[in-house]
Amino acid sequence: MEVLYKSTRSDIAPVKASQAILKGLSEDGGLFVPDRIPALDKSLSELSKMTYGEVAYEVMKLFLTDFTEEELKNCINKAYDSKFDTEEIAPLVEADGAYYLELFHGATIAFKDMALSILPHLLITSAKKNDVKNEIVILTATSGDTGKAALAGFAGVEGTKIIVFYPKNGVSPIQEKQMVTQKGDNTHVVGIHGNFDDAQTGVKTLFNDKELAKEMEEAGFQFSSANSINIGRLVPQIVYYVYSYAKLMAEGEIKEGEVINVVVPTGNFGNILAAYYAKNMGLPIGKLICASNDNKVLYDFFKTGTYDRNREFVLTTSPSMDILISSNLERLIYRIAGESSEKNAELMGALTGEGKYTITEDMKALLDDFYGNYASEKETAEVIKALYEQCGYVIDTHTAVAASVYGKYKEDTEDETKTVIASTASPFKFTRSVMEAIDTKYSSMGDFELVDELSKIANVSVPNAIEEIRTAPVVHKTVCDRTEMKTVVKDFLGIK
């Protein structure tokens, strides 16, 4: 049965999956959501015998119903190949009573690779299916990881260009070096004076700029998005939750049908929303544990029912979560509002206008699947140190936020259900923060000295993503004010 995609903000006609992927954002400013969440049509036992790529096909075919089997398998095979440094694609590691789902074995050592390895292929296939002649311009804002993963995915892909905006002083040194050294004539990286929310708002404004769209059309271009708002990003993320469950079964850690909990370090809400969709497909997930850092807008939301971005923006050691406007939360709000685009649009209008909204008690009652909490900078560092000292296992700062919140959840509930923690980035991506958490003696070392020391103490070889930026020249030097983003885009595309 075909799954169509509708907007969260109005009742415009639904579109096919390939059209939703191409558009990225609906023309009314809403996000695309499936008109129904399909149920898994393979048993958990069958899934437990499959490779990552095979599970990916079984999950994605249910959402991307206008792709042929050949088209979808072609996209999957091109995505999940030797770019990943492990055949499993997403290994599970048991440490201190939890299962860490390592989502950082791709080209840029962060979980964004899991979806951004396949999105370029889904997008190009979608363009062909819809007879698109224009060149696709990927426009993306990043809080650190999406940018490099999108750049790596789209670099050199014919028929595409990619422009990435990032907060100039809001990403880690390694993250910035990864982006500004990116090769490829079709890539452009721009630092902006401001934070991630400024970059994300600027990108959304460009998407909704009708005059710019007309100028681009005349020049043979059209925008699409690689941000987590694109349904082509969200659907591949559902896969690894299904895979992790299947893997636990295959290894005899759980029985078929046994409920597990999932902990996700959360900024833009896409990753945990994918787990929520997996649960709604029939995967036996109990609690979805939403872990925030000191930018605890989501924790406050789950606690009070009020989403309020009117607060100080805190720069933390987990910068990919330094976000006050969690774009993907809109998809959940739409669902708990009884799929009322009118109610959702009213709440999103309040967020834009007053910077906050409050959901109804009826809506709040539908959030029982979720538990929210947060970890301070001190708590994040303490977890990194404790896990290393107890198990010899080194995690990054974002994963540490999740591990800390998981500890709080267990204290609050005494729930001992087996739990998967989404480990969203390699510790090598945030080497300084990780090493200083383990021991302050590392403070005096240079960034790449720290990389080698981390490799030694964790007994893990340095990822290729880090090796290749040691001596790579900086090729992207553009920095602009957020008011100049449109000019930067037009200059790169040669639009006068």
C-alpha positions as CSV (number, residue, x, y, z in Angstrom):
1,M,0.0,0.0,0.0
2,E,1.4,3.4,-1.0
3,V,2.6,5.8,1.7
4,L,2.1,9.5,0.7
5,Y,3.6,12.5,2.5
6,K,1.6,15.4,3.8
7,S,2.5,18.7,5.3
8,T,2.4,19.4,9.1
9,R,1.0,22.9,8.4
10,S,-1.8,22.8,5.9
11,D,-4.0,20.3,4.0
12,I,-2.3,20.7,0.6
13,A,-2.4,17.6,-1.5
14,P,0.0,14.9,-0.3
15,V,3.0,13.9,-2.5
16,K,4.9,10.7,-3.2
17,A,8.1,9.9,-1.2
18,S,10.4,10.9,-4.1
19,Q,8.7,14.3,-4.3
20,A,9.0,14.9,-0.6
21,I,12.7,14.0,-0.7
22,L,13.2,16.5,-3.6
23,K,11.4,19.3,-1.9
24,G,12.9,18.9,1.5
25,L,10.4,21.3,3.0
26,S,6.7,21.8,2.0
27,E,5.9,25.1,0.3
28,D,3.8,26.1,3.3
29,G,6.8,25.9,5.5
30,G,5.7,22.6,7.1
31,L,7.5,19.3,7.3
32,F,6.6,16.2,5.4
33,V,5.2,13.3,7.4
34,P,3.9,9.9,6.2
35,D,0.1,9.7,6.0
36,R,0.5,6.5,8.0
37,I,3.3,4.7,9.8
38,P,3.6,1.3,8.1
39,A,4.0,-1.9,10.2
40,L,7.1,-4.1,9.9
41,D,6.1,-6.9,7.5
42,K,9.0,-9.2,8.4
43,S,9.2,-10.9,11.8
44,L,11.8,-9.9,14.3
45,S,13.2,-13.4,13.9
46,E,13.6,-13.0,10.2
47,L,15.2,-9.5,10.6
48,S,17.7,-11.0,13.2
49,K,19.3,-13.1,10.4
50,M,19.9,-10.1,8.1
51,T,22.8,-7.8,7.3
52,Y,22.5,-4.0,7.9
53,G,21.8,-3.5,4.2
54,E,19.1,-6.1,4.1
55,V,17.4,-4.6,7.2
56,A,17.6,-1.2,5.5
57,Y,15.7,-2.5,2.5
58,E,13.0,-4.1,4.6
59,V,12.4,-0.9,6.6
60,M,12.8,1.7,3.8
61,K,10.7,-0.1,1.2
62,L,7.7,0.4,3.5
63,F,8.1,4.2,3.5
64,L,9.6,4.9,0.1
65,T,6.8,3.2,-1.8
66,D,7.4,4.8,-5.2
67,F,10.9,3.5,-5.4
68,T,11.3,0.2,-7.3
69,E,13.2,-2.7,-5.5
70,E,16.1,-2.2,-7.9
71,E,16.3,1.6,-7.3
72,L,16.2,1.3,-3.5
73,K,18.6,-1.6,-3.3
74,N,21.0,0.3,-5.6
75,C,20.9,3.3,-3.3
76,I,21.4,1.1,-0.2
77,N,24.4,-0.7,-1.8
78,K,26.1,2.5,-2.8
79,A,25.6,3.9,0.7
80,Y,26.6,1.1,3.1
81,D,29.8,0.0,1.6
82,S,33.6,0.4,2.3
83,K,33.0,4.0,3.4
84,F,32.2,2.4,6.7
85,D,35.2,1.0,8.6
86,T,33.2,-2.0,9.9
87,E,31.2,-4.6,8.1
88,E,28.4,-4.4,10.6
89,I,27.9,-0.7,9.8
90,A,26.5,-0.1,13.3
91,P,28.1,-2.3,15.9
92,L,26.7,-2.8,19.5
93,V,29.2,-2.6,22.4
94,E,28.1,-3.6,25.9
95,A,29.6,-1.4,28.6
96,D,28.5,-0.9,32.2
97,G,25.1,-2.6,31.8
98,A,24.0,-0.8,28.6
99,Y,24.4,-1.5,24.9
100,Y,26.1,1.3,23.0
101,L,24.9,1.5,19.4
102,E,28.0,2.9,17.6
103,L,26.7,5.0,14.8
104,F,30.0,6.6,13.9
105,H,31.8,4.2,11.7
106,G,31.1,6.1,8.5
107,A,33.2,8.6,6.5
108,T,32.9,11.5,8.9
109,I,32.7,9.5,12.2
110,A,29.3,10.7,13.3
111,F,25.8,9.3,13.2
112,K,24.8,11.7,10.4
113,D,26.7,9.4,8.0
114,M,24.1,6.7,8.6
115,A,21.5,8.8,6.6
116,L,23.8,11.2,4.6
117,S,25.5,8.3,2.9
118,I,22.3,7.3,1.2
119,L,20.5,10.7,0.8
120,P,22.5,11.8,-2.3
121,H,21.5,8.6,-4.0
122,L,17.8,8.9,-2.9
123,L,17.8,12.5,-4.2
124,I,19.4,11.8,-7.6
125,T,17.0,8.8,-8.0
126,S,14.1,11.0,-7.0
127,A,15.2,13.7,-9.6
128,K,15.3,11.1,-12.4
129,K,11.9,9.7,-11.4
130,N,10.3,13.2,-11.5
131,D,12.1,14.3,-14.7
132,V,13.9,17.1,-12.9
133,K,16.3,18.9,-15.3
134,N,17.5,21.6,-12.8
135,E,20.7,21.2,-10.9
136,I,19.9,20.4,-7.2
137,V,21.4,22.8,-4.7
138,I,21.6,21.3,-1.2
139,L,21.3,24.0,1.3
140,T,22.1,23.0,4.9
141,A,22.7,24.5,8.3
142,T,24.9,22.5,10.7
143,S,25.7,22.4,14.4
144,G,28.8,20.5,13.5
145,D,28.2,17.0,12.2
146,T,25.5,17.2,9.5
147,G,27.7,19.7,7.5
148,K,30.7,17.4,7.0
149,A,28.5,14.3,6.5
150,A,26.5,16.1,3.8
151,L,29.6,17.5,2.2
152,A,31.2,14.0,2.1
153,G,28.0,12.5,0.7
154,F,27.4,15.1,-2.1
155,A,31.0,16.0,-3.0
156,G,31.5,15.2,-6.7
157,V,27.9,13.9,-7.2
158,E,26.9,15.0,-10.6
159,G,23.8,17.3,-10.9
160,T,24.2,18.7,-7.4
161,K,25.9,21.5,-5.5
162,I,26.0,21.8,-1.7
163,I,26.3,24.9,0.5
164,V,26.8,24.4,4.2
165,F,26.4,27.2,6.8
166,Y,27.9,26.7,10.3
167,P,28.3,28.9,13.4
168,K,31.8,30.2,13.1
169,N,32.6,29.8,16.9
170,G,30.1,27.1,17.7
171,V,31.7,23.8,16.5
172,S,34.7,21.8,17.7
173,P,38.2,22.5,16.1
174,I,38.1,19.0,14.5
175,Q,34.5,19.5,13.2
176,E,35.6,22.9,11.6
177,K,38.7,21.4,10.1
178,Q,36.7,18.6,8.6
179,M,34.4,21.0,6.9
180,V,36.8,23.7,5.7
181,T,39.2,21.2,4.1
182,Q,36.4,19.6,2.1
183,K,37.4,19.1,-1.6
184,G,35.0,19.2,-4.5
185,D,34.1,22.0,-7.0
186,N,30.4,21.6,-6.1
187,T,31.0,22.3,-2.4
188,H,30.9,25.6,-0.5
189,V,31.3,26.0,3.3
190,V,30.4,29.2,5.1
191,G,31.0,30.3,8.7
192,I,28.4,32.7,10.0
193,H,28.6,35.2,12.9
194,G,25.9,33.7,15.2
195,N,24.8,30.4,16.6
196,F,23.2,27.3,15.0
197,D,19.7,28.5,15.4
198,D,20.7,31.7,13.4
199,A,22.1,29.4,10.7
200,Q,19.0,27.2,10.7
201,T,16.6,30.1,10.6
202,G,18.6,31.7,7.8
203,V,18.4,28.5,5.7
204,K,14.6,28.2,6.3
205,T,14.2,31.8,5.2
206,L,16.1,31.1,2.0
207,F,13.9,28.1,1.3
208,N,10.8,30.2,1.7
209,D,12.1,33.1,-0.5
210,K,9.9,33.0,-3.6
211,E,11.9,35.7,-5.4
212,L,15.1,33.7,-4.9
213,A,13.4,30.5,-6.1
214,K,12.3,32.3,-9.3
215,E,15.9,33.6,-9.9
216,M,17.3,30.1,-9.3
217,E,14.7,28.5,-11.6
218,E,15.7,30.9,-14.4
219,A,19.4,29.9,-13.8
220,G,18.6,26.2,-13.9
221,F,18.8,25.5,-10.1
222,Q,16.4,24.4,-7.4
223,F,16.9,24.0,-3.6
224,S,16.7,20.8,-1.6
225,S,17.7,20.1,1.9
226,A,20.1,17.6,3.6
227,N,19.0,18.7,7.1
228,S,17.2,16.4,9.3
229,I,13.9,18.0,8.2
230,N,14.2,16.0,4.9
231,I,12.2,12.8,5.1
232,G,15.1,11.2,3.1
233,R,17.2,11.7,6.2
234,L,14.6,10.5,8.7
235,V,13.6,7.2,7.1
236,P,17.2,5.8,7.0
237,Q,17.6,6.6,10.7
238,I,14.7,4.3,11.6
239,V,16.8,1.4,10.2
240,Y,19.5,1.3,12.8
241,Y,17.0,1.0,15.7
242,V,15.4,-2.0,14.0
243,Y,18.9,-3.4,13.3
244,S,20.0,-2.9,16.9
245,Y,17.0,-4.9,18.1
246,A,17.6,-7.6,15.5
247,K,21.3,-7.7,16.5
248,L,20.5,-8.1,20.2
249,M,18.3,-11.0,19.3
250,A,20.9,-12.6,17.0
251,E,23.4,-12.4,19.9
252,G,21.0,-14.0,22.4
253,E,20.9,-10.9,24.5
254,I,17.1,-10.6,24.2
255,K,14.2,-12.8,23.2
256,E,11.8,-12.1,20.4
257,G,9.2,-9.6,21.5
258,E,11.2,-8.5,24.6
259,V,10.9,-4.8,25.3
260,I,14.0,-2.6,25.3
261,N,14.5,1.1,26.1
262,V,16.4,3.5,23.9
263,V,18.4,6.6,25.0
264,V,19.2,9.3,22.5
265,P,21.3,12.4,22.9
266,T,19.0,15.0,21.3
267,G,19.3,18.4,19.7
268,N,17.1,18.7,16.6
269,F,14.9,15.8,17.6
270,G,15.3,13.8,14.3
271,N,17.3,10.9,15.8
272,I,14.8,10.2,18.7
273,L,11.9,10.7,16.3
274,A,13.2,7.9,14.2
275,A,13.2,5.7,17.3
276,Y,9.6,6.8,17.9
277,Y,8.7,5.8,14.3
278,A,10.4,2.5,14.8
279,K,8.3,1.9,17.9
280,N,5.1,2.8,16.0
281,M,6.1,0.3,13.3
282,G,5.9,-2.4,15.9
283,L,9.5,-2.6,17.3
284,P,9.2,-3.5,21.0
285,I,10.6,-0.2,22.5
286,G,9.4,0.8,25.9
287,K,10.7,4.3,26.9
288,L,12.3,6.7,24.6
289,I,14.7,8.6,26.8
290,C,15.5,12.1,25.5
291,A,18.9,13.3,26.7
292,S,19.7,17.1,26.6
293,N,22.7,19.1,27.6
294,D,22.6,22.5,29.3
295,N,20.5,23.8,26.5
296,K,17.6,21.9,28.1
297,V,14.7,23.2,26.1
298,L,13.4,19.6,25.4
299,Y,13.8,18.5,29.0
300,D,11.7,21.5,30.1
301,F,9.1,20.7,27.4
302,F,8.6,17.1,28.5
303,K,8.4,18.3,32.1
304,T,6.0,21.2,31.6
305,G,4.3,20.9,28.2
306,T,5.7,24.4,27.3
307,Y,8.4,24.7,24.6
308,D,10.2,28.0,25.3
309,R,13.3,29.0,23.3
310,N,13.5,32.4,25.2
311,R,16.6,31.6,27.2
312,E,20.4,31.9,27.1
313,F,22.1,29.9,24.4
314,V,24.8,27.8,26.1
315,L,28.0,26.7,24.2
316,T,28.8,23.3,25.6
317,T,31.3,20.4,24.9
318,S,28.5,18.6,23.0
319,P,27.9,21.3,20.3
320,S,25.8,19.2,18.0
321,M,23.1,19.5,20.7
322,D,23.5,23.2,21.2
323,I,20.1,23.9,19.8
324,L,17.1,25.9,21.0
325,I,14.7,25.2,18.1
326,S,14.3,21.5,17.7
327,S,12.9,21.4,14.1
328,N,11.9,17.7,14.1
329,L,9.8,18.1,17.2
330,E,7.1,19.6,14.9
331,R,6.5,16.1,13.5
332,L,5.7,14.8,16.9
333,I,3.6,17.8,17.8
334,Y,1.6,17.3,14.6
335,R,1.0,13.7,15.6
336,I,-0.1,14.3,19.2
337,A,-2.3,17.1,17.9
338,G,-4.4,14.4,16.2
339,E,-2.7,15.2,12.9
340,S,-4.4,18.6,12.9
341,S,-2.3,20.9,10.6
342,E,-4.4,23.8,11.9
343,K,-3.4,23.2,15.5
344,N,0.2,22.5,14.6
345,A,0.5,25.7,12.5
346,E,-1.0,27.7,15.4
347,L,1.7,26.4,17.8
348,M,4.5,26.9,15.3
349,G,3.3,30.4,14.6
350,A,3.5,31.1,18.4
351,L,7.1,29.7,18.4
352,T,8.1,32.0,15.6
353,G,6.3,35.0,17.0
354,E,6.6,34.7,20.8
355,G,9.4,32.1,21.0
356,K,7.2,29.6,22.8
357,Y,4.0,27.5,22.9
358,T,2.2,25.3,25.3
359,I,0.5,22.0,24.3
360,T,-2.9,21.0,25.7
361,E,-3.3,18.5,28.5
362,D,-4.7,15.9,26.0
363,M,-1.6,16.3,23.9
364,K,0.7,16.1,26.9
365,A,-0.9,12.8,27.9
366,L,0.3,11.3,24.5
367,L,3.9,11.9,25.5
368,D,4.0,8.9,27.9
369,D,6.5,7.1,25.5
370,F,9.1,9.8,26.4
371,Y,11.2,10.5,29.4
372,G,13.3,13.7,29.4
373,N,16.3,14.8,31.4
374,Y,19.6,16.6,31.0
375,A,23.3,16.4,31.9
376,S,25.4,19.4,33.0
377,E,28.9,19.9,31.6
378,K,30.3,18.5,34.9
379,E,28.1,15.4,34.8
380,T,29.0,14.8,31.1
381,A,32.8,14.9,31.9
382,E,32.3,12.6,35.0
383,V,30.6,9.9,32.9
384,I,33.4,9.9,30.3
385,K,36.0,9.4,33.1
386,A,34.0,6.8,35.0
387,L,33.2,4.7,32.0
388,Y,36.8,4.7,30.9
389,E,38.1,3.8,34.4
390,Q,35.5,1.1,34.9
391,C,35.4,-0.5,31.4
392,G,38.3,1.0,29.4
393,Y,35.6,2.2,27.0
394,V,35.8,5.8,25.7
395,I,32.8,7.7,24.6
396,D,32.3,11.2,23.1
397,T,30.6,14.1,24.9
398,H,27.2,13.6,23.2
399,T,27.1,9.9,24.1
400,A,28.1,10.9,27.6
401,V,25.1,13.2,27.9
402,A,23.0,10.2,27.0
403,A,24.8,7.9,29.5
404,S,24.4,10.4,32.3
405,V,20.7,10.8,31.6
406,Y,20.3,7.1,31.5
407,G,21.8,6.9,35.0
408,K,19.2,9.5,36.1
409,Y,16.4,7.6,34.5
410,K,17.3,4.4,36.3
411,E,17.5,6.3,39.6
412,D,14.1,7.9,39.0
413,T,12.3,4.7,37.9
414,E,14.3,1.7,39.0
415,D,13.6,0.3,35.6
416,E,16.2,-2.3,34.7
417,T,14.9,-3.0,31.1
418,K,17.7,-3.7,28.7
419,T,18.7,-0.4,27.1
420,V,20.4,0.7,23.8
421,I,22.2,4.1,24.0
422,A,22.7,5.8,20.6
423,S,26.4,6.6,20.5
424,T,26.3,9.4,18.0
425,A,29.9,10.4,17.4
426,S,33.4,9.1,17.7
427,P,35.4,10.3,20.7
428,F,38.0,11.3,18.1
429,K,35.7,14.1,17.0
430,F,35.8,15.8,20.4
431,T,39.2,14.7,21.5
432,R,40.1,17.7,23.7
433,S,36.9,17.6,25.7
434,V,37.1,13.8,26.0
435,M,40.7,13.6,27.1
436,E,40.4,16.5,29.5
437,A,37.5,14.8,31.1
438,I,39.6,11.6,31.6
439,D,42.6,13.5,33.0
440,T,43.4,17.3,33.2
441,K,47.1,16.4,32.5
442,Y,46.1,16.3,28.8
443,S,45.2,20.0,28.8
444,S,48.6,21.1,27.6
445,M,48.7,18.8,24.5
446,G,47.9,20.0,20.9
447,D,44.8,18.7,19.1
448,F,46.6,16.0,17.1
449,E,48.8,15.0,20.0
450,L,45.6,14.3,21.8
451,V,44.3,12.2,18.9
452,D,47.3,9.9,19.2
453,E,47.1,9.7,23.0
454,L,43.4,8.8,22.7
455,S,44.2,6.1,20.2
456,K,46.7,4.7,22.7
457,I,44.6,4.7,25.9
458,A,41.4,3.4,24.1
459,N,43.3,0.9,22.1
460,V,41.5,2.0,19.0
461,S,43.2,3.0,15.7
462,V,42.8,6.7,14.6
463,P,39.9,6.9,12.1
464,N,40.7,7.8,8.5
465,A,38.5,10.9,8.9
466,I,41.0,12.3,11.4
467,E,44.1,11.1,9.6
468,E,43.2,12.9,6.4
469,I,42.7,16.3,8.0
470,R,46.0,16.4,9.8
471,T,47.8,18.1,6.9
472,A,44.9,19.0,4.6
473,P,44.8,22.6,3.4
474,V,41.9,24.9,4.2
475,V,40.0,25.5,1.0
476,H,36.8,27.2,2.4
477,K,37.4,30.6,4.0
478,T,34.1,32.5,3.6
479,V,32.6,34.0,6.7
480,C,29.5,36.2,6.7
481,D,26.8,37.8,8.8
482,R,23.5,36.0,8.9
483,T,22.0,38.8,6.9
484,E,24.3,38.1,4.0
485,M,23.5,34.4,3.5
486,K,21.4,35.1,0.4
487,T,24.2,37.1,-1.2
488,V,26.7,34.3,-0.5
489,V,24.3,31.7,-2.1
490,K,23.8,33.8,-5.2
491,D,27.5,34.5,-5.6
492,F,28.4,30.7,-5.4
493,L,25.8,29.9,-8.0
494,G,26.8,32.8,-10.2
495,I,23.3,34.4,-10.1
496,K,23.6,38.1,-10.6
